[in-house]
Amino acid sequence: MYLSPQQMALADQAITETFQNCSIAWQAIPHWDTGDPGATKVRNDVVNAPGFIPIDTADEAFQVTLVQTADPTSDALMNEIIAATTQLAAVFDDAVLNTLVAAWGYVGTFTGSQQGLLNALIDARAFVEDHGFRAPSCLTTNTAGLKVLSSLKYGYPIVDSLLGTAHVNSLHRTSKWYQLGAAVKEDGSAPNTPVQLPVPAMVLLGRRQLIPHGGAYDASPGEEPVDLAVSVKPSLEVLGETPPSQIEMSVRIRYALRVKDKGAVAVLVGDPVVP
């Protein structure tokens, strides 16, 4: 036994709180416990097309010394666990957000102008509302999209008025959703090697119930068109001793993203931002 029951309880509490604070998907999408840690599949509950989807695993391994486990304050151990949990949240978000953006029910485009963005957001709002999702929506955007949303007019950012018009009460930013392209030189010619151009991208997620910003992990998933089926919540796993006489541990989660109704997922893509 490498850790005492008290240390395990303290570690799992730290993991839960850190994961809640760091994960976009955990804050934006309600989840429910399958009650079966060994499950390999879960029902998808897709409207008019029921079936099953596999449960995925994400984990982040790390190593600690015996001295760290014997620290009476557990500070050194908690630092390692929290760092690994932060990395796990990033890996988890990558997988969930990429799956979500691929499960679109509507795709719209917009230009970099404020009016073009406003029109696109209203069209996305109309799409999810026409499918019955009239509660305030959740918008996730990348860094380039946040810059477009936060552009200034008369010295003030326009983000609040845009999100109010789009009926959005929750905004999250991710570093994902980029596209390869070729930037243009000052003389109008293309560079010799392609570069990565940031493309403003947004996913509007419709909802049936009022969920506060960042509070989806406390919301009921039953009414929502997108949820997370979780068979193993974010928690610590002690794997054992390694050859250098350290103890290998892992922070893990087992889950499945369920898009039950694509009518709640609207994707918006803007023009590439050329530096």
Secondary structure, 3 states (H helix, E strand, C coil): CCCCHHHHHHHHHHHHHHHHHHCHHHHHCCEEECCCCCCCEEECCCCCCCCEEECEEEEEEEEECHHHHHCCCCHHHHHHHHHHHHHHHHHHHHHHHHHHHHCCCEEEEECCCHHHHHHHHHHHHHHHHHCCCCEEEEEEEEHHHHHHHCCEECCEECHHHHHHHCCEEEEEEECCCEEEECCCCCCCCCCCCCEEEECCEEEEEEECCCCCCCCHHHCCCCCCCEEEEEEEEEEEEEEEECCCCCEEEEEEEEEEEEECCHHHEEEEEECCCCC
